[in-house]
Amino acid sequence: LAAEALLLAALLGTVVTYDCAIGDLLAAAFQAFYDPGPVGSRPYALFRAALLAAVNAAAVLPLSAHRSLERLRWTSLASFLLVVALAGLVALRLGDACLPGGGGGGTERCFAREPAGSVVLVAGSAHDVMVQPLPILLFAFSCHMYVLPLFSELARPTPRRRAKVLRRSLGAAAALNLAIGVGGYLLLLDRTRPNILLRTFPPSAAVIAAQAGTALSLTLILPLAASTARRNVNALVLGGEAHLSGPAHAAATAAVVLPCAAAAAAATDIAVVFSLLGSSLNPLVCYALPALMFCRAVEGRTAEKAAAVACAAAVSAASAYGFVAQVVQVLGRA
């Protein structure tokens, strides 16, 4: 029961975080055509909330209502292909800006380098790493909540096939994230910040396309988290959802999607949302819970158990430090 509740909390946090990112990205993209006011102002907040309401009503809520995750395979594929396109856009932009003959003047003039002392990602302190990049990394690779629901619907769910699905999906995600991250760092150089979510870009066709494409990718993948969260809620509260009628099923879906959208509309700083979630629930789901389940389910293999527990303890300790530091920063700004 505790594990189910932990997974549900992580899923709901994921839905809120995706909604936050969608709202911020769409608002930033639309600012090239309509200026609702400065970020943080009431008109901007209302404009962002209206965009979130439209996206959730038109796409997230209908897609999340599917009873079977198998129905979401094409939207998940489309989301993945959009990320591939984004990686291609970063590569093209990098080539145009940095390669000789690309119009950017070569690597020396790729970006104007800032004065000495500016923040560089690789020069960040241990404190910066635990408060900023580590929570985002843990959030990005928190796919544990979907494993059992997806495996339950996997065709020919043999152990070998399950391992193959995990290796290929995580490998593709890691390769894409690495390509986008390295390309973005080479573009920004000294302008890279420890928290990339705080980076703003001047409006251009490439930036608007990247913002809109990322928002669409998140919109297409968000129903996977929302649908899984609804299944967990129904399993915990109602003992399952197979017996629910159509209206009851729609109400259960709305009860998950709409409060998360409202929470995301009220959130004013996505960096704080990422940091708090990535340093609290995600380490427990990614490291502590798997280590505990491995130790309880497997006999012997003492060395592997010790390694799993040590890894979980180290990540949990770093994440706990980052969580406390982030809370102190938030309270200090308040």
N, C-alpha and C positions, 0 to 999 in steps of 0.2 A: 504493500500500500504506500509506504514512504517513497519507494522508487517510482511508482506511478505518479505520485503527487509532484515529485521533483521533475520528472520528464514533462509533466503538464505545465508546470511553472516555466520551464525552459522554452517550451513551445509557444506559450502565450507571450513571453518576452521576445521571442523571435518575431512573432507577428507584429508586435508593437514597434520593434526596431525596423523591420522592413517598411512598415507604414511611415515611420519617421523619415527614412531615407527617400521613399517615393515622394513624400510631400516636399522635402527640401530640394530634391533634384528637379521636380516639375516646376516648382516656384522659381528656381534659378533659371531654368530654360525659358520659361514664359516671360521673365524679366527683360529679355531681348525685344519683346513685342509689346509688353504692357508692364508699367512700373506701378506696383501697388503701394510703394513706399519703402522706406529702409527696413532692413531685416530687424525683427524685434518689435516693430511698431504694430499697433492694433490692426490697421488696414492690411498689412502684410500677413499677420496671423490669420485674419479672416479669409484672405485670398488663398492661403495655403490650406486652411481647413476645408474650403469649398472644393479645391482640387482633390483632396483626399476623399471627401464625400462622394464626388463624381466617380473616381476610380473604383472605390469600394462598391458603389451601387451598380456600376456598369460591368465590372469584371470580377473583382475579388469575391463578392457574395455569391454570384451565380456559379462560379467555378468551384468554390469551396463547398457547395451543396452536393457535389457528387458523392455518392456513398462509397464508391470504389476508387482507390488511388490509381488503378489501372487507367481510368478515364482521363487522368491528368498527365499521361505519358507524353502526349504531343505538346502540351504547354510547357512541360519541363524541358523537352528537347528544344523548343523554340527559345526558351530562356537561355539554355546553354549556347545555342548558335549565336544569339545576340552578344554574349560575352566573348565568343570567338571573334565576332565582328569588331567588338571594342578593342580586343588585342591587336587585330589588324589595323585599326585606326591609329592606335598608339605607335605601332611599327611604322606606318606611313608618315606620321607626324615626325617621328624620330629621324627617319631618313631624310625628310624634307628639310628639317632644321639643322641636322648635324653632319650629314654626309657631304663631302665635296661635290659641287655641282648640283646640289639639291635646293639651292636658293637660300640656305641659311648661313652660308659662309664657312662651313666646316665646323669641326669640333670647338675651335677657339671661340667662335661667336654663336655657339648653339644657344646659350643664354648668358646674359651679362652676369658675371659672378659678383656676389655681394661682398661687402667688406669683411675682413677677418673678424672672427668672433660670431658670425651668424650661425644659426642652428643647422647642423648637419646630422642626418639620421644616424650615421655610424659613430658619431662622436657623442651620442646621448649618454647620460649617466644611467646607472642601474635603476635609480628611482624613476627616470623618464620611461625606461623600457617596461617596468612593471606597472606603471600607471597608464601608459598610452598604447604602445604597439602590442604588448602581450595580450591584453584583453581583446583587442580587435582580431588578433590571430586566433585566439581560442574561439571566438564567436564564428569566425569564417569557416572553421573546420568542425563545427558542432553538428554533425549529421547523425549522431547516435540516436536521436529521437525517432528517426524515420526507418531505422534498420529493421526492426521487428515487423512493423506494418507492411513495409515493402516486401520483405522476405515471405510474409504470409500470402502474398499474391503473386510471387515470382513463379514463372513457369519452370518446371523441373527444378525444384528448390533443393538440389543436392548440396552437400558441403563444398564440393569443388566448384560448382556454379556460383554459389554465394560468395566464395572467396574471390572468384574471377570478377564478379560484378563490383565488389568492394575495391579491388585493386585498380580496375579500369576507371571507375568513377572518381576515386580519390586521386589517382595519378593524373587524369585529365584536368581536374580542378586545380591541383598543385602546379601543373605546368602552365596553365593559363594565368593563375595568380602570379607566378614567378615572372612570366613574360611581361605582364602589365606592370608589375612592381618595378622590375629592373628598367624597363623602358621609360616609365614615369620618372624614376630617379635620374636617369641619364638626361632626360629633358630638363629637369628642374635643378639638378646639381645642388648648389648651396641653398637654393630656395626650398629644398625639401624640408618639411617640418616633421617632428617626431609623431604628431598626430595628423595624418594626411587628410582627415575629415575637416580640419581647420583651414585647408588650403583653398583659396579662391582663385578663379581664373578670369581673365578678361573675356568678354563675349566674342565668340567667333563661330563660324559654321561648324567647325570640328568640335568645339566645346559644347555647343547646343546639341549636336548629334549624339555626343557621348553622354550628356546628361539625360536626354530623352530616351536613348537606347538602354541605359542602365536602369532608368525608372520602369521602362516596359519590361525589362528582364526580371526585375524584382516583382512586378505586378503578376507576371506569369508564374513565378515560383512560389509566391506567397500563399496561394490556395493549398499547396501541399502541406505547409505548416498549419494553416487554419483548419483544414480537413482532419489532419492527424490530431490536433488539439481537441476538436469536437468529438472524435472517436474516444479519446481518453476521458473526456468529461462524461460522456454517456456510459462508458464502461465503469467509471467510479461511482456515478450517481444512480444510473438506471440499469446497470448490469448488462449493457450492450445497446445497440441501436437498430438491430435488424427488425425489431418488432415495432419501431416507430412509424406512425403514419406520415404521409407527405407533409401536411401542415406542421406536425410536431417536429419532423426532421428539419424543415425550413426554419422554424423558431429556434431550434438548438444551434443551427449554423449561425443565425443572426446573433444569438446570445454570445457567441465567441467572437465573430468578426466586428460587430459594431462597437462594443466597449473598447476593443483594442484600437480601432480607428480613432475613437474619441480620445483615448489616452495619448495616441501619437499626435493628434491635433493640438493637445494641450502642452506637449513637450516642446521646449524652446531650444534645447541644445542636444543635438543628436550625438555629439561626442561624449557627453555625460551618460546618455543612455547606453551607448556601446560600451563605455568603460565600466559602468556599474554592472551591467549584465555579464560582460565578458570576464569580470573579475569575481563574480559570485556564483551564479547558477552554472555557467558553462564549464568552469573547472571541475565542479562536482560531477556533471554529466559526462564530461570527456575523460576524466582521469580517476576521480575517487570512486564513482559508482562502478565502472568497469573493473577496477582493481579489486573492489570488494566482491563483486560477482565471480570473478576469476578465482579468488581465494576460497570462496565458499563452494564453488561447483567442481573444482579440480582437486584431486588428491595427489600428494607428492609434489614434484617439480618445485622444490623449495627455493632454488635460485631464481626461477622466473617469478615466483610470488614475491620474493624480496625485492626484485627489480621493479615490479609493478607498484608495490607499496612505496618504495623510495621515490619513484617518479611522481606518483600521485601526491606524496607528501611535499615534495619540492615545489611542484606547480601550485598546489593549494596554498602553501605558505607565501609564495610570491604573489599569488592572486589576492590573498587576504590582505597583504601589505598594500597592494595597489587599490583594493576596495576602500580600505580605511583612509588612505591618502586622498583618494578621489572624493570621499564624503567630507573630509576636512576642507578640501578646496571648495566644494559646493557650499558648505556652511559658511566658509570665510567670505565668499562672494555675496552670500545672502546677508 
